[in-house]
Structure formats: C-alpha cells, structure tokens
C-alpha cells in the first residue's frame, strides 16, 4: 500500500509541476500556475501523513517506509531545484526566456558544481535520516523498526560512494577541456 502512495506522490509531483508550468506559460494564467506550483510540497505532506498513519496503526516498518523517508529527504533537498529547472525550460520554450544554462563541464567550476550537488545530497541524507530516527522513536519498538536502521546505513553508504566518485574524484582529477588538434594546413603566413 505504501509503495502505491510513494508512486502516486511521485506522479503527482510531476503532474503539479507540469500543470503549473502549462498554466503559467502557454495558457498565460500566472496566478493559477503559481498556486499549482505552491501545491507541490503538499505531495510530501501526503506521503509523510500516510507513512505516519501506517506506523501509528501498529505496522512494522518495511523497505517502503525507508524509501518514503529517502524520497521526502531528497525531495526537500532537490525539489525546489527541480521545479526551477523545469521552469527555466518552459520559460525558454513558451515565453521567450533565455536558454537554460548547462552545468560546467570542466575545470574548477565543475569541481565546485560537484561539491554543491553533494552538499544538497547531504542535506537530503540528513532530512531522510532525521525522519528515519523520528520513525524509530515514534514506534518505540526495535523489532518493528529494524528496516529503518538499515535504511540509515544504505543512505550513508550511498553518500560515501557519491563523495568518492564525484566531488573527491573531480577535486583530485579535475576534468580538463579536450585539447583541439592543431590545424593540418600548418601556420598561415
């Protein structure tokens, strides 16, 4: 049941964003679009309520409860950014806005970008772990919350892997712009 709620919340998240941006740009209803976009965080509240109700009724925490906490944590960390990402593209396509800028590909700018993204991920991890710990305390039964402890470990491992293979890797081995081959015709003179 909780997996279905998670899927429904993910679908609702993207539908609210799409509806808000369609209202804002092609339909030229900026207030309606703003209301729809402001409703996006309500999706997270629905998921939080469903998870809490399930645990309050005496349910044993499952992988679905851990997934719900991870979803909520990373939604807090990246949700606003995802809405902004979509908004820039809709504004460009439907309202003559500037083209979207790409993430830096090379050099120190790319390294800073990787550290910022990992920092956002760390925020998502912290929120997810706080929710997991709150669920453990809320239930108060170690047998019913073993899965939640496991999710803290899984999320922590994911953050360490992300740290090693992206920000640290780009710090130690910065990606350099490819060198362009010299002209085959030789120097002009």
C-alpha positions, -999 to +999 in steps of 0.1 A: +000+000+000+027+025+010+046+018-023+015+028-042+013+060-022+050+067-030+044+061-067+013+083-066+032+111-049+059+110-075+034+111-103+015+139-085+048+158-080+055+159-118+018+164-127+016+195-105+048+209-119+037+203-155+002+217-148+017+247-130+041+255-159+015+249-186-008+273-168+019+298-163+033+299-198+012+285-227-021+293-210-009+326-197-025+321-163+004+330-139-017+330-107-031+296-114+004+284-123+017+298-090-010+281-070-003+247-087+035+251-081+030+261-045+009+229-040+039+207-049+052+205-013+017+193-003+026+160-020+054+155+005+029+161+034+006+135+020+034+109+019+045+119+054+010+115+067+005+081+050+037+068+065+029+081+100-006+067+099+007+033+088+032+032+116+008+045+142-016+017+134+010-008+145+026-015+112+061-029+111+085-007+092+093-021+058+116-010+030+087+011+018+089+032+050+126+037+044+120+046+008+094+071+019+119+088+042+145+089+015+120+103-010+110+130+014+146+139+024+157+142-012+126+160-022+134+186+004+169+189-009+163+188-046+126+195-051+128+233-054+158+230-078+138+205-100+109+230-102+133+258-111+150+235-137+116+228-154+105+265-151+136+278-170+130+253-198+093+262-200+101+299-199+125+295-228+102+274-249+069+292-243+077+327-231+109+337-249+130+334-218+168+329-220+181+295-229+189+273-200+225+272-188+243+240-186+263+228-156+300+235-161+318+206-178+354+213-170+379+227-145+374+242-111+339+253-120+329+216-125+346+206-092+326+233-073+294+222-090+301+186-079+307+197-043+275+218-043+254+189-056+269+166-030+261+192-004+225+192-015+226+154-013+240+157+022+210+178+032+187+152+017+205+125+036+202+145+069+165+151+064+159+114+055+180+102+085+161+126+108+128+112+095+141+076+100+152+083+135+119+101+143+101+070+130+122+047+152+115+069+182+078+072+173+073+034+171+095+027+201+099-010+192+133-022+180+118-053+163+093-032+143+119-006+131+149-028+120+143-018+084+146+019+093+180+014+108+190-005+077+180+025+055+202+048+075+231+026+066+221+023+030+217+061+026+250+067+044+268+043+021+253+059-010+265+093+002+301+080+008+301+065-027+288+098-042+315+117-023+343+094-035+333+091-072+322+127-078+333+156-057+365+140-044+373+125-078+368+158-095+389+175-069+419+151-073+414+145-110+398+177-124+382+171-158+400+192-184+387+206-216+398+184-245+426+199-265+418+208-300+441+194-327+464+218-345+454+227-380+467+203-406+475+231-430+502+245-408+507+281-398+493+307-421+517+332-434 
